[in-house]
Amino acid sequence: MRQRNTMEYWEYRLDLLFWSTMVMFWYRTILFRPVFALSSRQSKVLLWVLVVGCVLVGYLLSRRTRRNGLNASLTVLFPFEVYAMLTYGRYFPKIALGALAVGGVLALAYGLWVLLSPIRRPEERRTILLRRTAVVLLGGRTILCACTLVILGMALAAAMRGGVLLMPSQRAEDGYDGTEDTISGHIEELTQLQAEVWVKLPMSERLDLLQTVANIERTYLGVPHELRVGAAELEEGVMGRYNSVTNQIVLSLEHLAEDDAGDILDTVLHECYHAYQHSLVELYGQSPERYRDLQLFSAAQDYAEEMRDYQDGEDFSAYYSQRMERDARVYAEAGVTDYGERIAAYLAGEE
């Protein structure tokens, strides 16, 4: 850490105020999400308390001998990293705990090294210990800032993916290499959908399993592109959605974390069928006019009309009664039954 001043008092205070305000605006616009179990309003109050408290303490500790750009940057950044750890850390538990463990050990080692160094002027022991305490606090903050920056980076990466926080390590197949995923071909893996196994799976492994399901459904439905599964914080009451632009099925993080395998499987199958419906409408639109009245396209005609004026749930009755939703529900319900029966048959030695 730099031990010199490069700013005047007024300049240092103005720098802290300006950048704290700018980063707060940026964070609340792009990365803000409520802390688990707190309301949005309570979370915003907590964020403000962290920022004001950390910036004030950082200023008091550094105002005499460390008024420089590095200290200003660390002072401003630290409270946002703390808040990001509180909100995003639960989605990346291994990385978050690893960062905290490494940062904690290094900060402790640094603190002991500074505090236990010999004091050459015993008559100034109190003053020296106070100065060293300030050095330890600032140094520990710097170490923790460096170690937990990874969580802030992952949060920013999620924002760039449209808010998708978790992605599976399992590959999304597009079928162009001749790969055909089937239930029988993945039956051993699919046994993890059993309730007693599912509850023990971390969210990352649940996503991998659901990506396998999406690959299987892509094969069965003949969807001409990959179906990628991810998880994000969605609106209350929304279990999942399909994005036809990115070909991505986005599941609710709360749904993924708390609900049973059957309900989540139903959601994935439902959204996979929406992907099929979009492909069908695309084919219908590309077909010559004289072929569009074929019975083959009767469903596609209804889907296309509903997509032009899609009811997204504000009027639940209108949403629920759309043919797109009715057909997707029927497909998903039948699919959940099929998966359950195939898994039961395999475990009984019949498949």
Helices and strands as residue ranges (DSSP letters): H 9-30, H 40-62, H 69-88, G 89-91, H 93-115, G 122-124, H 125-160, G 184-186, H 187-190, G 191-193, H 195-198, H 203-221, E 228-232, E 240-243, E 248-252, H 253-258, H 261-286, G 289-291, G 295-297, H 298-308, H 316-321, H 323-347
